[in-house]
Amino acid sequence: MPKRVLAGAVVTAAVVLGMPSVASAAEQLTVCATGCDHPTIADAVSAAAAGDTVRVTEDLSVAGATTVGKAVTITADPGVVITQTGANARTFTVTPGGSGATISGLELTSASLVRGEFIGVNGADDVTISGNTVYGPVQQGPMSGWVTNRAWTNNDVDGLTVTGNTLHTLRTGGYVDGGSGVITGNVTWNTKGDYLLGEQADFRITGNSAGDPSLPSEWGIVVFAVNETPYDVQGLGAANDCLTVWDQATGETFIDGNCDGIADTAPPASKDECKKGGWASFNNPSFRNQGQCVSEVATRG
């Protein structure tokens, strides 16, 4: 007899006998190709109850998204990689029934360049996305032409917490579309925009920082013109380790990667900009000589 049914039978008997009832303890359901409780994350979530933990114990390929409609925790053992093989990057969809769910400690990527967000939170409140590493395959050429893949998006949510994640090599780190929450302590690099704030996005954003300085993001935080929440652009940059900030409604920007009061320059767009002493005018990154500047342009294609 399954453990949860047995626990329910004990509780029922206790009630019949007039004894105090005891709630069944949360369970941990393991996932791996063979030898675990379940062969897929979707199967484990289906079998889980609110409060249970689904733990992936070995590298896993998935095709399509798992719907998370319960307040469960989905996590993985250290070093485990979950690879999306479908035609869209969406790997988890948290629906309103999943309010209170946690997605934590996962390493998510895709086998090929596909658009979409790895985690989508749609109408679910009090969801936590923490301690994950999310990245896509390397993309070449200008970021304006990159496939639109994202670590997460959210729509019409309250109480979303995004913390302690490492997000890189994506078109976007996170697309925040409506609702409220906290984005804190994350590290990002090599994106066209780390955090995009869409319509009616009222989030507290603090303590985030840039990672690999050799692969900077084009923008750190972008407040779209449709956003109705006023943000202090200068304060936002200073509160996030000097990530660049651009408010598209007002045109105001914060561009000071070292918080030293000196605006950072855009990287050289061509080898010609490195010549005739031009290499010395750049500080994001800076160069020791013309050759290093030219090499940086060649590396970025």
Buried (B, 14 or more C-beta within 10 A) or exposed (E): EEEBEEBEEBBEEEEEEEEEEEEBEEBEBBBBEEEBBBBBBBBBBBBBEEBBBBBBBBBBEBEBBBBBBBBBBBBBEEEBBBBBEBEBBBBBBBBEBBBBBBBBBBBBBBEEBBBBBBBBBBBBBBBBBBBBBBBBBEBEEEBEEBBBBBBBBBBBBBBBBBBBBBBBBBBBBBBBBBBBBBBBBBBBBBBBBBBBBBBBBBBEBBBBBBBEEEBBBBBBBBBBEEBEEEBEBEEBBBBBBBBBBBBBEEEBBBBBBEEEEEEBBEBBEEBEBBEEEBBEEBBBBEBEEBEEBBBBBEEBE
